[in-house]
Amino acid sequence: MSAVIYSVSRLNRAVRLLLNDTFGLVQVEGEISNHTASSAGHHYFTLKDAEAQVRCALFKGQTRLAGVRPGNGMQVVVRAEVSLYEPRGDYQLRVLELQEAGDGALMRAFAALKQRLLAEGLFEASRKRPLPQLPTCIGLITSPTGAALRDMLSVLKRRFPAIPVVIFPALVQGRDAAADLIRALRVADQSGQCDVLILARGGGSLEDLQAFNDEGLARTIAALHTPLVTGIGHEVDYTIADFVADLRAPTPSAAAETVTPDQADWLKRLDRLNLRLQMSVRSGLTARQRQWSGLDKRLSHQHPCRQLAARTQRLDELETRLRQTLRNRLRQSGERLGLGEAHLGRQHPRQRINRMADRVSHLNHRLVAAWQKRLDAHRHRTHALAGQLQAVSPLATLSRGYSITRHADSGHLIGSISDTRPGDLLETRLVDGSLISRVSEFMAE
């Protein structure tokens, strides 16, 4: 039995019928990306989750049954037929109904990361680095096989082909793309070859651009020392890398135009500067020629011999004035010297010494007289005080026959017989000595 040989169209038709009969109507939940709308009102998009994706078609006749209008990033549930688009052999879902299931996971992650980095200040204009006016070297971080690279190289060659370009190849899509972009950026920054970098890729769906929404990539861009311009996707596409970069261009080609000056403009500017330089040189030469001509005329009128003769005559006049001035000063100095000598004679030290000696002798006599007078006054006062002291002295009382009695042991004075007891030893002080006695009895008056 011979094998059946299918044509491509027959095979695709058979597969479509098989899919329709096997699955019938299914409900599928996922996130919309890569959405496009035709002029006829049909909608085409990709429905995806974290691991897979499927193409979908929502035709105009079914849009009235859709609960919402499809858009990128929407999380939806579709009711659809599992089918096959025969002309291309693409497996797809023909959507009959579409209901929103919530915000897309990728869009939610994008918004959350954007808000967090914004709060940290990574988007602040104050930390943006200025781009060089005329780069010495431009670094391109992009896929080496993508259309974005060809577009940028074409623009750079057209605008300023003299600027060197270094390509740092990296993945721009897929699971490992973010890590590879980080590696390429660090290599470009640390190499020191370039003074401006461009991070670029062509357009794509939100999932295709997901590597440029990576937090690690954003922090790597913020830590770069080299200014960075992004040109990612189309004009309507925004990524986290665009917000952190020093400048965002809407496309890779626009990024290449941003970092390079227009060669034609620079040539015109150089022509203008060259013209100004020539005019300045001519003007300077003309001024120097006029100055030289004037100096030449002055030199002819003021010949060095004439100047020398005039200077010689002036020197003779100054010499005569100097001699006259010296003679006058010598005469004046002699006169001042004579006056000083006469004054010095009147102020001879011997005369002052004699006057001072006489004054010292006079003061000495006055000092001796004053001390003698004060000494006599003190002697007289001392005699008077001695007489007063003698009048009140206890010794004077004793000389009149009185005595002082006290205990011989304790020295206490005895003013009454009650101050003693029989047997006490007493000392009696007289004018010329003392008596020691013992009490034997009392005799009261």
VMD Tcl script that draws the C-alpha trace (Angstrom):
set ca {
  {0.00 0.00 0.00}
  {1.54 3.28 -1.07}
  {1.83 6.24 1.35}
  {-0.52 9.21 0.86}
  {1.27 12.31 -0.42}
  {-0.29 15.54 0.85}
  {0.05 18.95 -0.67}
  {0.89 21.68 1.80}
  {-2.55 23.25 1.53}
  {-4.28 19.90 1.93}
  {-2.18 19.08 4.98}
  {-2.88 22.43 6.62}
  {-6.61 22.08 5.95}
  {-6.64 18.63 7.47}
  {-4.78 19.83 10.55}
  {-7.21 22.75 10.96}
  {-10.21 20.44 10.81}
  {-8.53 18.07 13.26}
  {-7.87 20.87 15.73}
  {-11.41 22.22 15.42}
  {-12.94 18.77 15.92}
  {-10.63 17.81 18.78}
  {-10.79 20.91 20.96}
  {-13.93 22.72 19.93}
  {-14.34 25.90 21.99}
  {-11.76 26.51 24.75}
  {-11.17 29.22 27.32}
  {-7.60 30.42 27.70}
  {-6.16 33.00 30.10}
  {-3.01 34.98 29.37}
  {-1.43 38.37 28.77}
  {-1.84 40.28 25.51}
  {1.30 41.44 23.74}
  {2.34 42.43 20.22}
  {-1.17 43.74 19.54}
  {-2.00 45.23 16.14}
  {-5.27 46.40 14.61}
  {-5.95 46.40 10.90}
  {-7.74 49.16 9.03}
  {-10.63 46.77 8.55}
  {-11.19 46.51 12.29}
  {-9.61 43.09 12.91}
  {-7.29 42.59 15.93}
  {-4.23 40.36 16.02}
  {-2.20 39.71 19.15}
  {-0.19 37.18 21.08}
  {-1.59 35.58 24.25}
  {1.18 34.45 26.61}
  {2.12 33.39 30.08}
  {5.53 32.92 31.72}
  {6.43 29.83 29.64}
  {4.60 29.91 26.29}
  {2.62 31.99 23.82}
  {-0.02 31.52 21.10}
  {-1.18 33.76 18.26}
  {-4.77 35.03 18.35}
  {-7.12 36.67 15.87}
  {-10.22 38.67 16.83}
  {-12.20 39.53 13.71}
  {-14.39 42.58 13.37}
  {-17.63 40.64 13.52}
  {-16.72 39.28 16.98}
  {-15.48 42.52 18.57}
  {-18.98 43.48 19.68}
  {-19.00 40.31 21.81}
  {-15.70 41.23 23.48}
  {-16.10 42.79 26.91}
  {-13.08 45.07 26.39}
  {-10.92 46.38 23.59}
  {-7.65 44.40 23.49}
  {-4.36 46.13 24.30}
  {-0.80 45.23 25.18}
  {-0.22 44.17 28.79}
  {-3.84 43.23 29.48}
  {-4.52 39.99 31.33}
  {-7.55 38.44 29.63}
  {-9.65 35.28 29.31}
  {-10.65 34.42 25.76}
  {-13.27 31.96 24.46}
  {-11.91 30.73 21.17}
  {-11.65 28.02 18.56}
  {-8.34 26.19 18.23}
  {-7.47 26.56 14.60}
  {-4.71 26.82 12.02}
  {-4.05 29.72 9.68}
  {-3.64 27.70 6.49}
  {-1.65 30.16 4.31}
  {1.23 30.22 6.79}
  {0.61 27.02 8.69}
  {0.46 28.97 11.97}
  {-1.38 27.47 14.93}
  {-3.68 30.12 16.41}
  {-6.82 30.84 18.41}
  {-9.79 32.43 16.65}
  {-11.24 34.53 19.45}
  {-14.99 34.70 19.80}
  {-15.22 36.40 23.19}
  {-12.68 38.33 25.28}
  {-12.95 39.38 28.89}
  {-10.35 41.21 30.97}
  {-8.86 39.04 33.76}
  {-6.78 41.74 35.46}
  {-3.64 43.79 34.79}
  {-0.85 42.01 32.97}
  {1.88 40.58 35.18}
  {4.60 42.15 33.10}
  {2.97 45.56 33.22}
  {2.46 45.29 36.98}
  {6.09 44.31 37.51}
  {7.16 47.17 35.24}
  {5.08 49.71 37.17}
  {6.25 48.46 40.58}
  {9.94 48.56 39.61}
  {9.55 51.98 38.03}
  {7.95 53.36 41.20}
  {10.65 51.88 43.45}
  {13.56 53.18 41.38}
  {11.87 56.56 41.09}
  {11.65 56.77 44.89}
  {15.37 55.93 45.13}
  {16.24 58.85 42.82}
  {17.64 56.81 39.90}
  {15.57 58.86 37.46}
  {16.61 62.28 38.82}
  {17.77 64.78 36.21}
  {20.54 65.95 38.56}
  {22.42 62.63 38.18}
  {22.24 62.63 34.36}
  {25.65 63.01 32.74}
  {26.09 65.44 29.81}
  {26.96 63.97 26.42}
  {30.25 64.97 24.76}
  {29.81 67.55 22.03}
  {32.23 65.72 19.76}
  {32.84 62.10 20.87}
  {36.28 60.60 20.34}
  {34.80 57.08 20.25}
  {31.26 55.64 20.38}
  {30.38 52.26 21.92}
  {27.36 50.27 20.71}
  {25.81 47.66 23.03}
  {23.35 45.66 20.94}
  {22.84 42.40 19.06}
  {25.56 41.93 16.42}
  {22.98 40.46 13.99}
  {20.05 42.80 14.52}
  {18.71 45.45 12.18}
  {19.30 48.06 14.92}
  {23.08 47.70 14.52}
  {22.92 48.16 10.76}
  {20.70 51.23 11.13}
  {23.02 52.84 13.69}
  {26.18 52.16 11.69}
  {24.51 53.65 8.60}
  {23.58 56.82 10.51}
  {27.02 57.15 12.13}
  {28.77 56.73 8.79}
  {26.53 59.32 7.16}
  {26.77 61.93 9.92}
  {30.41 61.71 11.02}
  {32.43 58.78 9.64}
  {35.66 60.01 11.28}
  {34.48 59.00 14.77}
  {35.60 55.44 15.69}
  {32.88 52.96 16.69}
  {33.36 49.93 18.98}
  {30.68 47.21 19.08}
  {30.08 45.34 22.34}
  {27.81 42.43 21.28}
  {25.10 41.24 23.66}
  {21.82 39.33 23.71}
  {18.82 41.65 23.56}
  {16.01 39.11 24.05}
  {15.45 35.98 26.07}
  {16.07 34.66 29.55}
  {19.83 35.41 29.57}
  {19.60 38.76 27.81}
  {19.59 40.96 30.95}
  {22.75 39.34 32.38}
  {24.50 39.57 29.00}
  {23.58 43.25 28.64}
  {24.96 43.94 32.14}
  {28.20 42.19 31.21}
  {28.58 44.12 27.96}
  {27.87 47.47 29.67}
  {30.48 46.84 32.35}
  {33.09 45.77 29.78}
  {32.40 48.90 27.70}
  {32.51 51.20 30.72}
  {35.66 49.71 32.25}
  {37.56 49.59 28.94}
  {37.79 53.39 28.84}
  {37.75 53.31 25.02}
  {34.55 55.28 24.53}
  {33.28 58.55 25.92}
  {29.62 57.79 25.09}
  {27.66 54.51 24.85}
  {24.45 53.53 23.03}
  {22.23 50.71 24.34}
  {19.86 49.72 21.55}
  {17.58 47.12 19.97}
  {14.74 47.14 17.47}
  {11.05 47.06 18.22}
  {9.14 44.18 19.77}
  {6.45 43.16 22.19}
  {6.54 43.92 25.88}
  {7.91 40.45 26.47}
  {10.57 40.95 23.79}
  {11.74 44.10 25.59}
  {11.61 42.53 29.04}
  {15.43 42.32 29.38}
  {15.53 46.14 29.38}
  {13.13 46.24 32.34}
  {15.52 44.27 34.56}
  {16.37 45.86 37.93}
  {20.00 44.70 37.79}
  {20.42 46.33 34.38}
  {18.91 49.57 35.70}
  {21.34 49.71 38.63}
  {24.27 48.90 36.33}
  {23.31 51.84 34.09}
  {23.08 54.13 37.12}
  {26.59 53.12 38.22}
  {28.25 53.74 34.83}
  {30.98 56.37 34.52}
  {30.41 56.76 30.76}
  {27.30 58.66 29.51}
  {24.66 56.33 28.07}
  {21.96 56.90 25.45}
  {19.18 54.36 24.93}
  {17.42 53.65 21.64}
  {15.10 50.73 22.43}
  {12.13 49.66 20.32}
  {9.84 52.16 18.63}
  {8.91 55.70 19.63}
  {6.01 54.52 21.81}
  {8.07 51.91 23.68}
  {9.41 52.83 27.10}
  {11.59 50.63 29.31}
  {13.16 51.03 32.74}
  {16.55 51.41 31.03}
  {15.20 54.51 29.22}
  {14.34 56.21 32.52}
  {17.74 55.51 34.11}
  {19.85 56.38 31.05}
  {21.34 59.83 30.62}
  {19.23 60.35 27.50}
  {16.48 58.37 25.78}
  {16.12 58.35 21.99}
  {12.92 56.98 20.41}
  {14.75 54.57 18.07}
  {18.28 53.18 17.56}
  {18.75 55.44 14.54}
  {17.69 58.49 16.57}
  {20.17 57.50 19.28}
  {22.98 57.41 16.70}
  {21.96 60.86 15.48}
  {21.83 62.19 19.03}
  {25.42 61.29 19.95}
  {27.05 62.45 16.69}
  {27.30 65.96 15.30}
  {26.42 66.53 11.66}
  {29.62 66.45 9.61}
  {28.27 69.04 7.19}
  {27.45 71.46 10.02}
  {30.94 71.02 11.45}
  {32.55 71.60 8.06}
  {30.53 74.80 7.67}
  {31.54 75.83 11.16}
  {35.20 75.11 10.40}
  {34.92 77.17 7.19}
  {33.49 80.09 9.18}
  {36.22 79.77 11.79}
  {38.88 79.57 9.08}
  {37.51 82.73 7.46}
  {37.47 84.54 10.82}
  {41.03 83.38 11.48}
  {42.23 84.65 8.09}
  {40.52 88.01 8.64}
  {42.01 88.25 12.11}
  {45.51 87.46 10.81}
  {45.18 90.04 8.00}
  {43.91 92.64 10.44}
  {46.77 91.89 12.82}
  {49.36 92.10 10.05}
  {47.92 95.42 8.86}
  {48.03 96.83 12.38}
  {51.63 95.65 12.85}
  {52.62 97.20 9.53}
  {51.12 100.55 10.57}
  {52.87 100.32 13.91}
  {56.20 99.50 12.24}
  {55.83 102.40 9.83}
  {55.16 104.82 12.70}
  {58.15 103.57 14.63}
  {60.34 103.93 11.57}
  {59.27 107.58 11.18}
  {59.89 108.29 14.86}
  {63.33 106.71 14.60}
  {64.23 108.83 11.62}
  {63.23 112.01 13.52}
  {64.98 110.92 16.70}
  {68.38 109.71 15.53}
  {70.46 107.96 18.22}
  {73.27 110.55 17.89}
  {70.84 113.35 18.68}
  {69.47 111.44 21.60}
  {73.02 110.75 22.84}
  {74.02 114.43 22.65}
  {70.88 115.49 24.51}
  {71.49 112.85 27.17}
  {75.14 113.98 27.53}
  {74.12 117.62 28.06}
  {71.51 116.52 30.57}
  {74.15 114.48 32.39}
  {76.45 117.51 32.67}
  {73.60 119.61 34.10}
  {72.82 116.95 36.66}
  {76.50 116.66 37.63}
  {76.73 120.45 38.22}
  {73.57 120.40 40.34}
  {74.91 117.45 42.31}
  {78.19 119.18 43.13}
  {76.37 122.36 44.23}
  {74.01 120.32 46.39}
  {76.90 118.50 48.05}
  {78.70 121.76 48.85}
  {75.53 123.23 50.39}
  {74.95 120.13 52.49}
  {78.58 120.10 53.72}
  {78.32 123.77 54.74}
  {75.02 123.20 56.56}
  {76.46 120.15 58.33}
  {79.48 122.18 59.49}
  {77.21 124.88 60.91}
  {75.08 122.31 62.76}
  {78.25 120.69 64.12}
  {79.48 124.02 65.58}
  {76.15 124.70 67.26}
  {76.14 121.20 68.72}
  {79.67 121.60 70.10}
  {78.74 124.89 71.86}
  {75.64 123.34 73.35}
  {77.63 120.34 74.52}
  {80.07 122.65 76.28}
  {77.23 124.23 78.21}
  {75.94 120.81 79.16}
  {79.33 119.33 80.32}
  {78.82 116.37 82.74}
  {81.24 117.82 85.39}
  {79.02 120.78 86.05}
  {75.96 118.58 86.42}
  {77.88 116.27 88.79}
  {78.86 119.21 91.06}
  {75.27 120.45 91.16}
  {74.01 117.02 92.01}
  {76.65 116.56 94.76}
  {75.56 119.82 96.43}
  {71.95 118.72 96.26}
  {72.82 115.31 97.80}
  {74.72 117.01 100.72}
  {71.79 119.33 101.38}
  {69.28 116.47 101.34}
  {71.53 114.42 103.67}
  {71.56 117.24 106.28}
  {67.80 117.52 106.06}
  {67.41 113.75 106.47}
  {69.65 113.62 109.61}
  {67.78 116.53 111.20}
  {64.41 114.95 110.46}
  {65.42 111.58 111.95}
  {66.86 113.27 115.09}
  {63.65 115.20 115.57}
  {61.53 112.08 115.25}
  {63.86 110.14 117.63}
  {63.56 112.85 120.33}
  {59.78 112.78 120.03}
  {59.73 108.99 120.45}
  {62.01 109.18 123.54}
  {59.79 111.76 125.20}
  {56.69 109.69 124.52}
  {58.42 106.55 125.87}
  {59.29 108.29 129.19}
  {55.71 109.49 129.57}
  {54.30 106.01 128.95}
  {56.82 104.49 131.45}
  {55.64 106.88 134.14}
  {52.04 105.96 133.49}
  {52.91 102.28 133.59}
  {54.80 102.70 136.89}
  {51.77 104.38 138.45}
  {49.51 101.40 137.76}
  {52.13 98.66 138.24}
  {51.41 95.99 140.98}
  {55.02 96.41 142.12}
  {54.30 99.97 143.15}
  {51.39 98.71 145.27}
  {53.65 96.14 146.90}
  {56.21 98.83 147.79}
  {53.55 100.49 149.87}
  {53.31 97.42 152.19}
  {50.75 95.32 150.33}
  {51.25 91.69 149.30}
  {49.72 89.06 146.91}
  {48.90 85.57 148.19}
  {48.19 82.53 145.99}
  {48.22 78.75 146.28}
  {51.75 77.52 145.90}
  {50.62 74.48 143.94}
  {47.99 75.85 141.54}
  {48.89 79.55 141.51}
  {45.26 80.60 142.14}
  {44.95 84.00 143.88}
  {43.42 84.04 147.34}
  {40.95 86.84 147.92}
  {39.14 85.36 150.98}
  {39.82 82.87 153.82}
  {37.16 80.73 152.22}
  {39.59 80.11 149.31}
  {41.88 78.07 151.66}
  {41.75 75.02 153.88}
  {43.94 74.02 156.81}
  {47.13 72.47 155.54}
  {47.21 74.42 152.19}
  {50.67 75.60 151.14}
  {50.61 79.32 150.27}
  {53.02 81.73 148.48}
  {52.97 85.37 149.53}
  {54.61 87.87 147.13}
  {56.20 90.96 148.72}
  {58.03 93.83 147.06}
  {61.43 92.24 147.49}
  {60.61 88.48 147.41}
  {58.15 85.69 148.40}
  {57.18 83.81 151.59}
  {56.03 80.17 151.71}
  {53.57 79.32 154.54}
  {51.06 76.59 155.52}
  {47.51 77.30 156.82}
  {46.99 75.99 160.34}
  {43.82 77.82 161.40}
  {41.37 80.57 160.36}
  {40.74 83.87 162.10}
  {37.64 85.53 160.72}
  {36.96 89.26 161.36}
}
mol new
graphics top color blue
foreach p $ca { graphics top sphere $p radius 0.5 }
foreach p [lrange $ca 0 end-1] q [lrange $ca 1 end] { graphics top cylinder $p $q radius 0.2 }
display resetview
